[in-house]
Amino acid sequence: MFAEEPEQPKPPEPESEKQEIKSYTRNKPGRKPLDPNLRRVKEIIDIPEDEKTCACGEKMARIGEETSEKLEIIPQSVFVRKTMRPKYAGLKSDAVIAKAPRTKPSRQLSSPPRLPR
């Protein structure tokens, strides 16, 4: 009545099969850099001299800067406005940087068009 069932054959184990997994490169967010051959106009926005002193009384050292570039188009003239904001830090204080000028958030590559007056 209860006959023993024959053992089922085990599937053969794969012999260390190698799978090739293709990798991909991710695009960096942001826009492409502006043409380096365009004329650049630099604008430096710095913090006041009295804010360049650390809480310990020492003068802060400039440790870098944040830069942004915006394409400016003025009739008969095209240039890039580069805004630089130096960063300062003291031995016992956090880094300080000037506030960025207020601009409308935009995904445009260029500045807003100027209308003739």
LOMAR-208347 format. One record per atom (N, C-alpha, C): atom name; residue number from 1; x, y, z; residue in one letter. Coordinates in pm, whole numbers, plus 50000, padded with zeros to 5 digits. Layout:
REM residues N
R|marlo|gulum|east|north|up|zapa
R|CA|NUM|X|Y|Z|A
...
This chain:
REM residues 117
R|marlo|gulum|east|north|up|zapa
R|N|1|50081|49884|50000|M
R|CA|1|50000|50000|50000|M
R|C|1|50087|50125|50000|M
R|N|2|50176|50134|50091|F
R|CA|2|50266|50248|50092|F
R|C|2|50401|50205|50039|F
R|N|3|50408|50210|49912|A
R|CA|3|50534|50170|49851|A
R|C|3|50629|50289|49857|A
R|N|4|50750|50257|49875|E
R|CA|4|50848|50365|49879|E
R|C|4|50861|50426|49742|E
R|N|5|50854|50558|49741|E
R|CA|5|50868|50626|49614|E
R|C|5|51016|50632|49579|E
R|N|6|51043|50615|49452|P
R|CA|6|51184|50622|49415|P
R|C|6|51236|50764|49437|P
R|N|7|51358|50772|49479|E
R|CA|7|51419|50903|49504|E
R|C|7|51431|50978|49372|E
R|N|8|51393|51102|49377|Q
R|CA|8|51402|51183|49256|Q
R|C|8|51547|51231|49243|Q
R|N|9|51594|51230|49121|P
R|CA|9|51733|51274|49103|P
R|C|9|51746|51423|49134|P
R|N|10|51854|51458|49199|K
R|CA|10|51878|51597|49233|K
R|C|10|51930|51668|49109|K
R|N|11|51884|51792|49087|P
R|CA|11|51934|51864|48971|P
R|C|11|52084|51889|48990|P
R|N|12|52157|51883|48882|P
R|CA|12|52301|51903|48895|P
R|C|12|52331|52046|48940|P
R|N|13|52427|52059|49029|E
R|CA|13|52465|52190|49078|E
R|C|13|52544|52262|48971|E
R|N|14|52516|52390|48951|P
R|CA|14|52590|52463|48848|P
R|C|14|52738|52470|48884|P
R|N|15|52818|52453|48785|E
R|CA|15|52961|52454|48807|E
R|C|15|53013|52596|48799|E
R|N|16|53014|52663|48909|S
R|CA|16|53064|52800|48921|S
R|C|16|53046|52881|48792|S
R|N|17|52920|52897|48754|E
R|CA|17|52889|52976|48635|E
R|C|17|52923|53122|48662|E
R|N|18|52979|53188|48564|K
R|CA|18|53013|53328|48578|K
R|C|18|52912|53410|48499|K
R|N|19|52858|53510|48565|Q
R|CA|19|52765|53600|48500|Q
R|C|19|52833|53733|48477|Q
R|N|20|52815|53786|48360|E
R|CA|20|52871|53916|48328|E
R|C|20|52764|54020|48354|E
R|N|21|52794|54112|48442|I
R|CA|21|52700|54218|48475|I
R|C|21|52752|54346|48414|I
R|N|22|52669|54405|48330|K
R|CA|22|52710|54529|48264|K
R|C|22|52691|54646|48359|K
R|N|23|52792|54730|48365|S
R|CA|23|52780|54850|48447|S
R|C|23|52741|54966|48357|S
R|N|24|52702|55074|48418|Y
R|CA|24|52663|55191|48342|Y
R|C|24|52724|55313|48408|Y
R|N|25|52734|55419|48333|T
R|CA|25|52783|55544|48389|T
R|C|25|52665|55638|48406|T
R|N|26|52663|55703|48517|R
R|CA|26|52554|55794|48549|R
R|C|26|52593|55935|48506|R
R|N|27|52500|56006|48447|N
R|CA|27|52526|56143|48406|N
R|C|27|52530|56232|48529|N
R|N|28|52625|56325|48530|K
R|CA|28|52635|56418|48642|K
R|C|28|52521|56519|48632|K
R|N|29|52460|56554|48746|P
R|CA|29|52353|56653|48740|P
R|C|29|52411|56791|48710|P
R|N|30|52331|56877|48656|G
R|CA|30|52375|57013|48628|G
R|C|30|52392|57036|48479|G
R|N|31|52435|57155|48447|R
R|CA|31|52449|57191|48307|R
R|C|31|52595|57178|48263|R
R|N|32|52614|57184|48134|K
R|CA|32|52749|57180|48080|K
R|C|32|52818|57312|48110|K
R|N|33|52951|57310|48123|P
R|CA|33|53022|57436|48150|P
R|C|33|53010|57533|48034|P
R|N|34|53016|57661|48067|L
R|CA|34|53011|57765|47964|L
R|C|34|53143|57768|47888|L
R|N|35|53137|57815|47765|D
R|CA|35|53254|57819|47678|D
R|C|35|53367|57898|47744|D
R|N|36|53484|57837|47761|P
R|CA|36|53594|57907|47827|P
R|C|36|53650|58023|47745|P
R|N|37|53615|58032|47617|N
R|CA|37|53664|58141|47532|N
R|C|37|53583|58269|47547|N
R|N|38|53469|58263|47616|L
R|CA|38|53387|58383|47635|L
R|C|38|53456|58477|47734|L
R|N|39|53437|58606|47715|R
R|CA|39|53492|58706|47806|R
R|C|39|53427|58689|47943|R
R|N|40|53505|58700|48050|R
R|CA|40|53455|58686|48187|R
R|C|40|53462|58821|48258|R
R|N|41|53357|58856|48331|V
R|CA|41|53355|58974|48416|V
R|C|41|53342|58922|48558|V
R|N|42|53443|58950|48642|K
R|CA|42|53443|58898|48780|K
R|C|42|53379|58998|48874|K
R|N|43|53300|58945|48965|E
R|CA|43|53235|59024|49070|E
R|C|43|53265|58954|49201|E
R|N|44|53328|59024|49295|I
R|CA|44|53362|58963|49424|I
R|C|44|53271|59021|49530|I
R|N|45|53200|58933|49601|I
R|CA|45|53112|58973|49711|I
R|C|45|53179|58925|49838|I
R|N|46|53232|59016|49917|D
R|CA|46|53310|58980|50035|D
R|C|46|53235|59022|50162|D
R|N|47|53275|58965|50274|I
R|CA|47|53217|59003|50403|I
R|C|47|53292|59125|50454|I
R|N|48|53231|59205|50543|P
R|CA|48|53298|59323|50598|P
R|C|48|53423|59285|50677|P
R|N|49|53519|59376|50686|E
R|CA|49|53646|59350|50756|E
R|C|49|53624|59311|50901|E
R|N|50|53526|59372|50969|D
R|CA|50|53505|59341|51111|D
R|C|50|53454|59199|51132|D
R|N|51|53396|59135|51030|E
R|CA|51|53350|58997|51042|E
R|C|51|53460|58897|51009|E
R|N|52|53578|58946|50971|K
R|CA|52|53690|58857|50937|K
R|C|52|53777|58828|51060|K
R|N|53|53725|58860|51178|T
R|CA|53|53796|58833|51302|T
R|C|53|53729|58718|51375|T
R|N|54|53810|58619|51417|C
R|CA|54|53761|58499|51486|C
R|C|54|53715|58536|51626|C
R|N|55|53638|58449|51690|A
R|CA|55|53592|58471|51827|A
R|C|55|53710|58478|51924|A
R|N|56|53821|58412|51889|C
R|CA|56|53940|58414|51976|C
R|C|56|54022|58541|51956|C
R|N|57|53984|58626|51859|G
R|CA|57|54054|58752|51837|G
R|C|57|54151|58747|51721|G
R|N|58|54180|58629|51667|E
R|CA|58|54272|58615|51554|E
R|C|58|54201|58650|51424|E
R|N|59|54279|58694|51326|K
R|CA|59|54224|58724|51194|K
R|C|59|54198|58592|51122|K
R|N|60|54079|58579|51058|M
R|CA|60|54044|58457|50986|M
R|C|60|54125|58447|50858|M
R|N|61|54154|58324|50819|A
R|CA|61|54227|58298|50696|A
R|C|61|54128|58265|50585|A
R|N|62|54158|58310|50465|R
R|CA|62|54074|58276|50351|R
R|C|62|54102|58131|50313|R
R|N|63|53997|58047|50313|I
R|CA|63|54016|57904|50288|I
R|C|63|53961|57858|50155|I
R|N|64|53900|57946|50080|G
R|CA|64|53844|57907|49951|G
R|C|64|53740|58007|49907|G
R|N|65|53658|57966|49811|E
R|CA|65|53551|58053|49762|E
R|C|65|53446|57969|49692|E
R|N|66|53328|58022|49687|E
R|CA|66|53220|57961|49610|E
R|C|66|53202|58045|49486|E
R|N|67|53193|57979|49371|T
R|CA|67|53177|58053|49247|T
R|C|67|53053|58007|49173|T
R|N|68|52995|58098|49099|S
R|CA|68|52883|58064|49011|S
R|C|68|52900|58147|48884|S
R|N|69|52856|58091|48774|E
R|CA|69|52867|58161|48646|E
R|C|69|52730|58171|48582|E
R|N|70|52701|58287|48523|K
R|CA|70|52574|58309|48455|K
R|C|70|52604|58376|48322|K
R|N|71|52544|58327|48218|L
R|CA|71|52563|58385|48086|L
R|C|71|52483|58514|48076|L
R|N|72|52550|58624|48047|E
R|CA|72|52486|58754|48032|E
R|C|72|52484|58788|47884|E
R|N|73|52369|58828|47834|I
R|CA|73|52358|58867|47693|I
R|C|73|52306|59011|47689|I
R|N|74|52391|59099|47644|I
R|CA|74|52356|59238|47623|I
R|C|74|52369|59260|47473|I
R|N|75|52274|59328|47410|P
R|CA|75|52284|59343|47264|P
R|C|75|52424|59384|47221|P
R|N|76|52476|59313|47125|Q
R|CA|76|52609|59332|47069|Q
R|C|76|52720|59293|47165|Q
R|N|77|52686|59228|47276|S
R|CA|77|52788|59187|47372|S
R|C|77|52740|59063|47447|S
R|N|78|52822|58962|47448|V
R|CA|78|52793|58840|47522|V
R|C|78|52911|58813|47613|V
R|N|79|52885|58791|47742|F
R|CA|79|52993|58762|47835|F
R|C|79|52938|58677|47949|F
R|N|80|53027|58626|48032|V
R|CA|80|52991|58545|48148|V
R|C|80|53021|58626|48273|V
R|N|81|52922|58641|48361|R
R|CA|81|52943|58709|48488|R
R|C|81|52978|58602|48591|R
R|N|82|53098|58611|48646|K
R|CA|82|53146|58515|48746|K
R|C|82|53142|58584|48882|K
R|N|83|53061|58531|48973|T
R|CA|83|53047|58586|49107|T
R|C|83|53126|58499|49204|T
R|N|84|53217|58563|49279|M
R|CA|84|53301|58488|49373|M
R|C|84|53273|58538|49515|M
R|N|85|53258|58444|49608|R
R|CA|85|53234|58478|49748|R
R|C|85|53341|58408|49831|R
R|N|86|53447|58479|49876|P
R|CA|86|53553|58415|49953|P
R|C|86|53501|58356|50084|P
R|N|87|53563|58245|50126|K
R|CA|87|53531|58182|50254|K
R|C|87|53646|58210|50350|K
R|N|88|53613|58235|50477|Y
R|CA|88|53713|58260|50579|Y
R|C|88|53687|58168|50697|Y
R|N|89|53793|58129|50766|A
R|CA|89|53779|58045|50885|A
R|C|89|53888|58081|50983|A
R|N|90|53857|58074|51111|G
R|CA|90|53954|58097|51216|G
R|C|90|53991|57965|51281|G
R|N|91|54086|57970|51372|L
R|CA|91|54129|57848|51439|L
R|C|91|54020|57789|51526|L
R|N|92|53938|57874|51586|K
R|CA|92|53836|57826|51679|K
R|C|92|53695|57866|51639|K
R|N|93|53672|57891|51510|S
R|CA|93|53538|57929|51468|S
R|C|93|53502|57861|51337|S
R|N|94|53375|57864|51305|D
R|CA|94|53326|57805|51182|D
R|C|94|53360|57894|51063|D
R|N|95|53347|57838|50945|A
R|CA|95|53373|57913|50822|A
R|C|95|53265|58018|50802|A
R|N|96|53303|58132|50744|V
R|CA|96|53212|58243|50718|V
R|C|96|53222|58275|50570|V
R|N|97|53107|58302|50510|I
R|CA|97|53102|58338|50369|I
R|C|97|52996|58444|50350|I
R|N|98|53018|58536|50257|A
R|CA|98|52921|58642|50230|A
R|C|98|52794|58582|50171|A
R|N|99|52682|58647|50197|K
R|CA|99|52555|58598|50145|K
R|C|99|52548|58623|49995|K
R|N|100|52488|58529|49924|A
R|CA|100|52473|58542|49779|A
R|C|100|52366|58645|49748|A
R|N|101|52382|58718|49638|P
R|CA|101|52278|58814|49601|P
R|C|101|52148|58742|49567|P
R|N|102|52038|58805|49595|R
R|CA|102|51908|58742|49567|R
R|C|102|51882|58741|49418|R
R|N|103|51846|58626|49370|T
R|CA|103|51807|58611|49230|T
R|C|103|51686|58521|49226|T
R|N|104|51611|58531|49119|K
R|CA|104|51497|58442|49102|K
R|C|104|51549|58303|49071|K
R|N|105|51493|58200|49136|P
R|CA|105|51536|58065|49099|P
R|C|105|51495|58034|48956|P
R|N|106|51587|57986|48880|S
R|CA|106|51560|57963|48740|S
R|C|106|51650|57852|48687|S
R|N|107|51603|57781|48591|R
R|CA|107|51684|57680|48526|R
R|C|107|51741|57734|48394|R
R|N|108|51727|57864|48376|Q
R|CA|108|51779|57924|48254|Q
R|C|108|51930|57928|48258|Q
R|N|109|51990|57916|48142|L
R|CA|109|52134|57925|48131|L
R|C|109|52178|58071|48131|L
R|N|110|52092|58160|48085|S
R|CA|110|52129|58301|48074|S
R|C|110|52048|58386|48171|S
R|N|111|52089|58512|48181|S
R|CA|111|52019|58606|48268|S
R|C|111|51885|58643|48204|S
R|N|112|51794|58701|48282|P
R|CA|112|51665|58740|48223|P
R|C|112|51687|58848|48116|P
R|N|113|51607|58848|48012|P
R|CA|113|51626|58947|47905|P
R|C|113|51599|59087|47956|P
R|N|114|51673|59182|47904|R
R|CA|114|51652|59322|47942|R
R|C|114|51572|59389|47832|R
R|N|115|51469|59460|47874|L
R|CA|115|51384|59528|47778|L
R|C|115|51435|59670|47756|L
R|N|116|51425|59721|47634|P
R|CA|116|51467|59859|47611|P
R|C|116|51376|59956|47684|P
R|N|117|51432|60067|47729|R
R|CA|117|51352|60166|47804|R
R|C|117|51301|60272|47715|R
